Amino acid sequence: MVALGVLVAGVALALVAQFALSSWAESSQLDHDLQHGIIFVAGVGVGASLVALYRLGRRSASD
């Protein structure tokens, strides 16, 4: 279940980027842009893993 691991890691990464890195991101524009990049990458991972889990569920239901 790689997709489930990617989902958990993506959510954890998004939470860290949003809350733990917020004071760091306020120090400069580059750090702020990096924070947004990290959140974007986490969102792509979460989205891709949700699609994979959905497809896996649809395949199991059709068997």
TASUL-V865844 format. One record per helix or strand of 3 or more residues. SS is the DSSP state (hx for helix, st for strand). FROM is the first residue (numbers start at 0). LEN is the number of residues. Records with the same first field share a line. If there is no record, write none. Layout:
BEGIN
SS = FROM-LEN / FROM-LEN
END
This chain:
BEGIN
hx = 1-19 / 21-4 / 28-34
END
